[in-house]
Amino acid sequence: MKKGTILAAVLGLPTVFGATTTPTIATAEFIDPALYDGGKARVNRSASLRALSESVAAASCRFHGGIDTDNAKQHLAADMDRFNVILAGLEHGNPALGIPTTETRGRTLATIQETIGAWTPIAASAARLVSDRGTETDAAAIADGRAALFEQTVVLAAEISGQYSNPQELLQSDATILNFAGRQRALAHRMSRAICQLATGTGGPETLADLETAADLFERTLVALRSGMPEAGINPPPTDAVADSLDQTLALWQEERGFLDAFLAGQTPGSDDVIAVTDLAHDIVVSMNNTITLYLIATPGKQGTYRVPLEAYAKGELANWLTDPALIAAINAQNVRHADLSDDEVIALDQEWRAEAGADGGPLISGLLEHPVSEWLRSQQTGTAGFVTEVFVMDNKGLNVAQSVETSDYWQGDEAKWQETYLVGAEALHVGDVEFDDSTGFYQSQASLPIVDPATGAVIGAITFGINVQNLM
């Protein structure tokens, strides 16, 4: 029996996920940009379509069933947009998704078109629901079409996984793990959808069995990912960080798993139960996203995995912020005010800021956070829908001019974010390492750019964006 078949048998998985192979050793620590084809991003993005197919059905059920309708409507709209963007990116390329080139392989293109065909009628029904023009027929169409759409996204994920495995960026063994780790997100939403159908009476005889299968498969796959199952092609976690992240997901699941037992025993869930399971699914997806992010940056091709989409997002989207007249005026004004500051005075200001930060605020911090440009930065940040987690602007000495949130220090002049942008020139870009941000619960990086005065062409300052790399990957 081939390893792919063993894997399917042990975990109860369809073999269409693709056969696994004996792991091979990467031949290069860093990928050649000329060879980078976004393999990891393509695999991860295609795998996420499975979760979205279940999430759309779950949100539609809640919305049509009158359960937490405002949130359900928002989730449905967001899922639709994301599904559309990913499909377009897989076909035409989208550097902000980590997919630098258009798809050229005929079989993969055909599979993408088949997925578009399965998605289009569901998307049309979802759009009518979101616009409050939907009917019971639309909700039923989504529920009835979900299974076929899910199976088509499974086929697409298998096709892309097989096409884009390579020693430079994506080993077949890594692609297999990413597929199964990503599929956990779909199972979480599947449980949420099944509970909603049981609560609203919109499911069929198979709904209870679907819930039981999803819960059992989620647990067995999670244990396999955490402990490894070499005989089935699943390697142990590549780093302690991945293992710890899987431990957290497993602990979350074991703590909440008993909640489902009453429904599996035949009790009809209520609206509050639907909301609770929806929240659990969200927490599981966030936790699995953390794990997948760690997989992506712990295996070959890690540099391209997040740097390529981050650089594209910074240059293509965030750079548009840098010509705002009020922003330019604020930097120029501070450069004039600080023209005669000595190095000792700069350090003193930084120490004053740090003291205020340790004392829960003070006039220096509050004055900057209340600056009109800081207000503008916050509004711009909100408009990124979670992609930007923080943003701050620096003058020609590296001192903060405006910022969306409080930073730990006032002077950035001793850090690469300022030194490798302001001091380098107008075309510079600095990308930091990926780190876990305790305040948001996501993995993020920082992208920094120089700021040029359009009137003079001179570099006058710099700007740093905190980016949720999980949204980019």
LOROGU-702845 format. One record per residue: residue in one letter; x, y, z of N, C-alpha, C in turn. Coordinates in steps of 0.2 Angstrom, whole numbers, plus 5000, padded with zeros to 4 digits. Layout:
N
aXYZXYZXYZ;...
end
This chain:
473
m500449945000500050005000500450065000;k500350114996500750174995500650215002;k501050265003501050305009500450345009;g500250375003499650415003499050375005;t499050315002498450265004498450255011;i499050235014499050225022498850285025;l499050345023498850405027498050415027;a497750395021497050405020496750355025;a496950295025496650235029496750255036;v497350275039497450285046496950345048;l496950395044496550455046495850465044;g495650415040495050415037494950475031;l495450485027495550535023495450515016;p495150555011495150535004495850535001;t495950484997496650484994496750544989;v496250584987496350634982496750694985;f496950684992497350734995498050734992;g498250674989498850664986499350624990;a499650584986500150534989500750574993;t500950544998501550575001502150534999;t502750565000503350534998503850535003;t504350495003504850495008505150565008;p505250595014505450665015506150675012;t506350725008506950735006507250795009;i507950805009508250865012508350915007;a508150975009508251035005508951045003;t509051064996509651074994509951144995;a509451194997509751264998509351295004;e509751325008509351365014508951415012;f509151455007508751515004508651504997;i508051524995507851504988508051564984;d508251544977508351594972507751624970;p507751694970507151734968506951714961;a507351694957507151674950506751614950;l506851564955506451504956505851514960;y505751564963505251574968504551574964;d504151524965503451524962502851524967;g503051544973502451544978502151484979;g502551424979502251364980501951354987;k502251374992501951374999501251414999;a501351474997500751514997500151484993;r500351454987499851424983499451364986;v499851324990499651264993499151294999;n499451335003499051365009498451395007;r498451435001497851474999497351424996;s497551374992497051334990496751284995;a497151275000496951235006496351275010;s496451345010496051385014495351385011;l495251375004494651375001494151315004;r494451265006494051215009493751245015;a494151275019493851305025493251355024;l493451395019492951445017492251415014;s492351365011491751335008491251315014;e491551285019491151265025490951335029;s491451385030491251445033490651475030;v490651485023490151515020489451485022;a489451415022488851375023488651385030;a489051395035488951405042488651475043;a488951525040488751595041488051595038;s487951565032487251575028486751545033;c486851485036486451455040486251495046;r486751525049486551575055486151635053;f486351665047486051725045485351705043;h485151655039484551635037484051615043;g484451585048484051555054483951605059;g484151675058484051725063484551715069;i485051685069485551685074486151725074;d486151775078486751825078486851855071;t486351875068486251895061486751945059;d486951995063487352045061488052015060;n488351975064488951945064488951895058;a488451855057488351805052488451845045;k488151895044488151935038488851965037;q489151985042489852015041490351955039;h490251895042490651835041490551815034;l489851815032489751785025490051835020;a489951895021490251945016491051945015;a491351935021492051925021492251865018;d491951805019492151745016492051745009;m491551775006491451784999492051824996;d492151874999492751914996493351874996;r493551845001494151805002494151754997;f493551714996493551664991493751684984;n493351744983493451774976494251794975;v494551824980495251854979495651794978;i495551744982496051684982495951644975;l495351634973495351604966495651644961;a495551714961495851754956496551754957;g496851754963497551754964497851684961;l497551634962497851564960497851564952;e497351594949497351594942497851644939;h497751714941498151764938498751784942;g498851764948499451784952499151844956;n499451854962499351914966499951914971;p500451954970501051954975500851974982;a500252004983500052014990499851954993;l499651904990499451834992500051794992;g500651814990501251774990501251734983;i500851754978500851714972501051764967;p501751754965502051804961501851804953;t501651744951501551734944500851704942;t500651714936500051694933500151614932;e499651574934499651504933499651484925;t500151444923500251424916500051354915;r500051314920499951244919499251224917;g499151194911498451184909497951144913;r498251084916497851044921497651084927;t498151124930497951164936497451224934;l497551254928497051304926496351274925;a496351214922495651184921495351164928;t495751144933495451134940495251194943;i495551254942495351314945494751334942;q494651324935494051344932493451294934;e493551234935493051194938492851214945;t493351244949493151264956492751334955;i492951374950492551434949491851414947;g491751364943491051344941490651314947;a490951284952490651254958490451314963;w490851364963490851424967490351474965;t490251484958489851544956489151544958;p488751484958488051494960488051504967;i488451474971488451484979488651554980;a489151584977489251654978488651704976;a488351684971487751724969487251724974;s487051664977486551664982486851694988;a487451694990487751724996487651804995;a487851824989487851894988487151924989;r486651884987485951904988485751904995;l485951854999485851855006486151925009;v486751935008487151985011486852055009;s486552065003486152125001485452125003;d485252075007484552075010484052065004;r484252034999483852014994483751944993;g484051904998484051834997483351805000;t483251744998482651705000482851635003;e482351605005482551535008482851495002;t482651504996482951464991483751474990;d483951534992484651554991485051514997;a484751515003485051485009485051405007;a484551385004484551305003485051294997;a485151334992485551324987486351324990;i486451364995487151364998487251295002;a486651275006486751215010486751155005;d486451154999486451094995487051094991;g487351154989487951154985488651144989;r488551154995489151154999489651094998;a489351034999489650974998490050964992;a489750984986490050974980490651034979;l490551094982491051144982491651114986;f491551094992492051064996492451014993;e492150964990492550914986492950944981;q492650994977493051024972493651064975;t493551094980494151124983494651074986;v494451014988494950964989495350944983;v494950934978495350914971495850974969;l495651034970496051094968496651094973;a496551084979497151084984497651024982;a497350964981497850914979498250924972;e497850954968498150974961498751024962;i498651074966499151124967499751094972;s499551054976500051024981500550984977;g500250944972500650904968501050944963;q500850994960501151034955501751074958;y501651104964502151154967502651124972;s502651064973503151034977503851034974;n504351064978505051064975505551074981;p506151054980506651054985506851124988;q506751174983506951244985506451274990;e505851264989505351294992504851254996;l504651194993504151154996504251084995;l504451045000504550975000503850945000;q503750884996503150854996502850835003;s503350815008503150805014502850865018;d503150925017502850985020502151005017;a502150995010501451005007500950965010;t501050905011500550855014500350885021;i500850905025500650925032500250995031;l500451035027500151095026499351085024;n499251035020498651015017498150995023;f498450955027498050925033497950975039;a498551015040498451065045497951115042;g497951135036497451175033496751155033;r496651085032496051055032495651055039;q496151065044495851065051495351125052;r495551185048495151245048494451225045;a494451185040493751165037493351125042;l493651085045493351035050493051075056;a493351125058493051175063492451205061;h492451235055491851265052491351215050;r491551155048491051105047490651085053;m490951085059490651075065490151125067;s490351185066489951245067489351245062;r489451225056488851225051488351175053;a488651115055488151055057487751075063;i488051105068487651125074487151175072;c487251225068486751275066486251235062;q486351185058485851155055485451115059;l485751085065485351045070484851095073;a485151155075484751205079484151225075;t484251235068483751275064483351225061;g483451155061483051105058483151105050;t483751135048483851135041484251085038;g484551035043484950985041484550925038;g484950875036484550815034484750755039;p484650695037484750635042485550625043;e485950655038486650645038486950695042;t486650745045486950805048487350785055;l486950745059487250715065487850675064;a487850635059488350595057488950635054;d488850685051489350735048489650765054;l489350785059489650815065490050765069;e489850705070490250655073490850645069;t490850635063491450625058491950675059;a491650735058492050795058492450805065;a492150795071492450795077492950745078;d492750685076493250625077493850635072;l493750655066494350665061494750725063;f494450775066494850835068495350815074;e495050775079495450755084496050705082;r495850655078496450605076496950645072;t496750685067497250725063497650765068;l497350805072497750845077498250805081;v498050755083498550705087499150685082;a498950665076499450645071499950705070;l499650765069500150815067500550835073;r500350825079500750845085501250795087;s501050725086501550675088501950645082;g501750665076502050635070501750565069;m501750545063501550475061501950455055;p502550445055503050435050502850385045;e502450325048502250275044501750295039;a501350355040500850375036501050445032;g501750455033501950515029501950585033;i501750585039501750645043502350645048;n502750695047503350705051503150735057;p503550725063503450765069503550835067;p503250885072503350955071504150975070;p504251015065504951035063505351075068;t504951115073505251155078504851145084;d505151165090504751175096504151215096;a504251275092503751325092503151295088;v503251255083502651215080502351165085;a502751135088502451085093502051115099;d502351175101501951215106501351235104;s501351265098500751285095500151235094;l500451175092499951115091499651095098;d500151095103499951085110499351135112;q499451195111498951245113498251225109;t498251205103497651195099497351125102;l497751085104497551015107497251035114;a497551075118497251085124496551125123;l496551175119495951205117495351155115;w495551115111495051065109494851015114;q495350985118495150945124494750975129;e494851045130494451075135493751085133;e493551095126492951115124492551055120;r492950995119492650945116492050915119;g492050915125491450885129490850925127;f490850985125490251025124489850995118;l490150955114489850925108489450865110;d489650835115489350765117488650765117;a488350815121487650815121487250815115;f487550855110487250855103487350795100;l487850765100488050695097487550645100;a487350655106486850605110486150625108;g486050675104485350685101485050745104;q485350785109485050845111485050905106;t484550935105484450985100484851055102;p485251075099485651135101485151205100;g485251255105484951315104485351365101;s485051425100485451485097486151495101;d486051495108486651515111487251455110;d487051395109487451345108487851355101;v487451375096487651385089488251445090;i488051495093488551555094489151525098;a489051485103489651455107490151415102;v489851375098490251335093490551375088;t490151425086490451465081491151505084;d491051525090491651555093492251505094;l492051445096492551395096492851375090;a492451375084492751365078493251425076;h493051485078493451545076494151535080;d494151515087494751505091495151455088;i494851395086495251345083495551365076;v495251405072495551425066496151475067;v496051515072496551565074497151525076;s497051475080497551435083497951395077;m497551365073497851325067498251375062;n497951435062498351485057498951495060;n499051505067499651515070500151455069;t499851395069500251335068500551335061;i500051355056500251345049500751405047;t500751465050501251515050501851485052;l501951455057502551425060502851375055;y502351335053502651285048502951315042;l502551365039502851405033503451435034;i503651465040504251495041504851455044;a504651385045505151335048505451295043;t505151295037505351245032505651285026;p505951245021506251275015505851325012;g506151385010505751435006505451485011;k505651485017505351525022505451605021;q505951615018506051695016505551715011;g505551685006505051705001504351695003;t504151655008503451635010503151705013;y503451745017503151805019503451865017;r504151865014504451925012504151945005;v504051905001503751924994503051954995;p502551924998501951954999501952025003;l502352025008502452085012502752145008;e503252125004503552185000503052204995;a502652164992502152184987501652224990;y501452204996500852245000501152315002;a501752315004502052375007502152425001;k502452404995502552444989501952454985;g501452414985500852424981500352454984;e500252444991499652474995499952525000;l500352515004500552555010500952615008;a501252605002501652665000501252724998;n500552714996500152764994499952815000;w500052785006499952835012500452885012;l501052885009501652925011501652985008;t501153005003501153065000500553115003;d500253095009499753135012500053205014;p499753255012500053325013500153335021;a499653315025499653325032500253285035;l500353225032500953185035501553215033;i501653245027502253275025502453335029;a501853375030501953435034502153425041;a501853375044502053355051502753335051;i503053295047503753275047504153335046;n504053385041504453435040504453485046;a503853495049503853535055504253515060;q504253445062504653415067505353425066;n505553415059506253415057506553485059;v506153535058506353605059506453615067;r505953595071505953595078506553565081;h506753505078507253465081507953475078;a507953525074508553535070509253535074;d509153575080509753585084509753535090;l509353485090509453435096510053395096;s510353395101511053355102510853285103;d511353245102511253175103511053155111;d511353195115511153185122510353205123;e510153255120509453275121508953225117;v509153195112508753145109508753085114;i509253065117509253015122508853025128;a508853095130508453115136507653115134;l507553135128506853125126506553055126;d507053005123506852935123506752915130;q507152935135507152905142506452935145;e506352995143505653025146505052985143;w505052965137504552925134504452865138;r505052825139505052765142504752765149;a504952825152504752835159503952835159;e503752875154502952885154502652825152;a502952785148502652715146502652675152;g503152675156503152635162502652655168;a502452725167501952755172501252765169;d501152725164500452725160500252795157;g500752825155500652885151500952945153;g500853005149501153065151501053115146;p501253175146501153225141501553215135;l502153185135502453175129502053115124;i501853065128501553015124500853035122;s500453065127499753085125499753135119;g500253185120500353235114500353205108;l500853155107500953125101500353085098;l500053045103499453005101498853045099;e498853105102498253145100498353195094;h498953185091499153225085498653205080;p498453255076497953245070498153185065;v498853185064499153135059499053065063;s499153065069499052995073498352975072;e497853025072497153005071497052975064;w497353015059497352985052497652925051;l498152905055498552845054498052785057;r497752805062497252755065496652735060;s496452785057495852775052496152735046;q496752755044496952715039497152645041;q497352635047497452565049496852525049;t496352555052495652525052495452505045;g495552545040495352525034495752465031;t496252435034496552385031496352315033;a495752315037495452255040495852205043;g496352235047496752185051497452175048;f497552195042498252185039498752225043;v498652285044499052335048498852335055;t499352315059499252315067499452375070;e499952405067500252465070500552505065;v500652575066501052615061501352675065;f501952685063502252755066502752785061;v502752845062503152895057503752925061;m504252925058504952945061505153005057;d505553055061505853115057506553095055;n506953145054507553135051508053115056;k507853115063508353095068508053025071;g507553005068507252935070506752945076;l506553005078506053015083505353015080;n504952985084504252975082503853045080;v503553045075503153105073502453095074;a502153035073501453015074501452945074;q500952915077500852845078500152825079;s499952765077499252735078499152705085;v499752685088499752655095500352675098;e500352665105500952685109501452635108;t502052655106502652615105503052615112;s503552565112503852565119504452615119;d504652645114505152695114504952755109;y505352805110505152865106505652875100;w506252845101506852855096506952795093;q506952785086507052725083507752735079;g508152785080508752795076509252745077;d509252705082509752655083509452585080;e508952585077508652525074508652525067;a508652455064508652445057508052475053;k507452485056506952515053507052585051;w507452625054507552685052508252695048;q508752655051509452655048509452635041;e509052575039509052545033508452575028;t508152625030507652665026507952735025;y507852775030508052845029508752855027;l509252815030509952825028510152795021;v509652755019509852715012509552755006;g508952785007508752825001508052804999;a507752834994507052844992506752774990;e507152724988506952664985507052604991;a507252624997507352575002506752545004;l506852475007506352445010506652395015;h506452395021506652355026506152305029;v506252245029505752195032506052155038;g505652165043505952125049505752055049;d505952025055505851945056505051945058;v504851885057504151865060504251855067;e503751885071503751875078503051875081;f502951835086502251835089502051895093;d501551925092501351985095500751965100;d500951975107500551955112499851995112;s499952055110499352095111498752085106;t498952055100498452035095498351965094;g498851925097498751845096498951825089;f499351865085499451845078500251855077;y500551815072501151825070501251885066;q501751925067501751985063502452005061;s502552045056503252075054503152145053;q503752175052503752255051504052265044;a503652315041503952335034504052415035;s504652435033504852505034505052535028;l504852595026504952635020505152705022;p505652735017505752805018505152845016;i505152905018504652955016504953015013;v504753025007505053075002504553135002;d504853195002504453255001504353264994;p503753264991503553274984503853334981;a503853384986504053454983504753464982;t505153424985505953434985506253364982;g505953304983506253244981506753224987;a506753254992507253234998506853185002;v507253135005507053095010506953135017;i506453135020506353175026506153135032;g506053075031505853035037505752965035;a505452925039505352855038504652835041;i504352775039503752745042503852675043;t503552645048503552575050502852555050;f502652495047502052465047502152395051;g501752385056501652315058501152275054;i501352215051500952185047500752115050;n500152095050499952035051500051985046;v500651945046500851905041500351845039;q499951825044499551775043498951795038;n498851855038498351885033498651875026;l499351885026499651885019499851815017;m499851765021500051695020499451655020;
end
